């Protein structure tokens, strides 16, 4: 596979080099920490809503869970921002790995489902709890599948990379 030269260009920027090589507490692992925090916010809040719609904790009222969507969007914003920094640090590692594209597909599907659930289930104030559950059940199930897929694919990124930096084979 030919690795595009643009990856090398990004890796040679001061920001990319600093993110990879800095011993500062604010370097790569700090960004990775924020990526983990963002993921826990978006996936955790989404899982609470999804599981409630699917029948877990039936005594918990569903309508007030609408507030969790704000947490989900904040978590997503943190993940997008931190993800761009992580991508800047290792563009070759991510963009030459098919697993990265699987992760991004799952994230896209999960976010689409999250938005659809927000509009169709929590956006219609005329729905009672039973109608909300009926309307959201399929979306909630798919949301869980998509988030589990995204988290799993993301975790496997470091284990499935063929290249780390431009022109260097992983493991050689």
N, C-alpha and C positions, 0 to 999 in steps of 0.2 A: 504494500500500500504506500503510495506517495503521500507524504505528509506535507500539507500546504505551507509555504514559506511564511504566510501571515502569522502562523503560530509562533515561529521563531521571532518575528518582529514584535509580537506582544510580549513574549518572554524576555526580550532584551530591554523593555521599558523599565524605568526606575521603580515604578510601582510594583510591577511583577517581581522584579528581583528583590525588592525590599520585603514583599509579602512572603516569599520563599525563604529568604536567607536571614532576615532580621532576628536578632535575639531579644528584641523588644517584647514586652508582655502584650503589646498591641498588634503583633504580627499575625502570622497564619493561624495559630491556634486560638487566638482571641476571636478572629473572624469565624473560625470553625465553631467556637462556643456559641456565638450569636446565631449561627446557622442552626445549631441544635435547639437553642431556645425558641427561635422562630418556628421551627418544625414542631416542637412540642405544643406551642400555642395553636397553630393552625390545625394540626392533626388531632391533638387532644380535645380541643373544643368541638371540632367536627365529629369526633367519635362519640362525645357525650350526646350531641343532638341526634346522630344516627342511631345509636343504641337505644335512646329513649323512644324514638319513632318505631324502632323494631321491637319494643315491648319490655325493655329492661327498665327497672324502677318505675313501674306504672303509677305509683303514688306521686311522683314528681310531675307537677304541671308542665305541660309542653310549651304553652305560649310564652312564658317568661324566658325560655331558652333562646328566644330571638336575640337577646342581648349578647349571646356568645358569638354571633356573626361579626361583631365589632372586633372581638379578640381574634377571630379567624383572619380577618383582613389585616390586622396589625401584624400577626404572625407571618402572613404571606408577604407583606411588605418587607419585614425583616429578612425573610428567606430570599426574596428576589435580590435585595441589596447585598447581603452577605454572599449569596451565590455568585453574583457578578464578580465580587472580589476573589472568591475561590477560583472562578474560571480564569480570571486575569493571572492568577498565580501559576496555574497549570493548564493552559489551553490545550496543549498537545495531549496531555493525559486524558482530559475529558472528551475533547472533540474527535478523537480517533477511536473512542470506545463506544461500540454499539449500545452498551448498557446505559450510557448517558442519555441517548435518544429514547430508550425505553423509559427511563426515569422521567424525562421531560414529557413524554406522551401521557404517562400515568398522572403527572401533576396537572397537565392541561385538562385531562378528563375529570380529575377530582375537583378542580377549580370550577369548571363548567357545571358540574353537578352541584357543587356547593352554592353557586349563584342561582341555579335553577331552583334548588330547594328553598333558598331564601325568598325568592319571588313567588313561587307557586304554592308553597306551604305556609310560610310565615308572613308573606306579603298580603295575603287575602284575609282581612280581618273578619270576614263573614263566616269563616270556617270554625266549627267547633272542634274540640280535640279529636274526636273520632274521625271527622272528615280530614283533619290535618294528617292523621296517621295513615288513613287510607290513601290519600294523595301522595304522601311522602315515602311510603314503605319501599318501593322499588328503588327510588333515588337514594335512600339511606343505605340500602344494601350495596348498591354499586359504589357509593361514596367510600364505604369501608374497604371494598375490594381495591379501588383505585389508590387510596391512601396507603394501604398495606403494600401494594405493588410499588408505589413511589418510594416509600421508606426502604423497602427491601432492595430495590434497584440502586438507590443511592448508597446504601451500605456496601453493596457489592462493587461499586466503582473502583475503590482502591485495590480490590482483589482481582479485578478482571482487566486491568490496564495492560496494554502491550507496550506502549510508549509512556515515558514520564515527561521528558523534555524533548524538544525538537532534535531529531536525529539519534536519539539514544533508545535502544530497545530496552524494555523492562526486563530486569534480571540479568542483563549482560554486562 
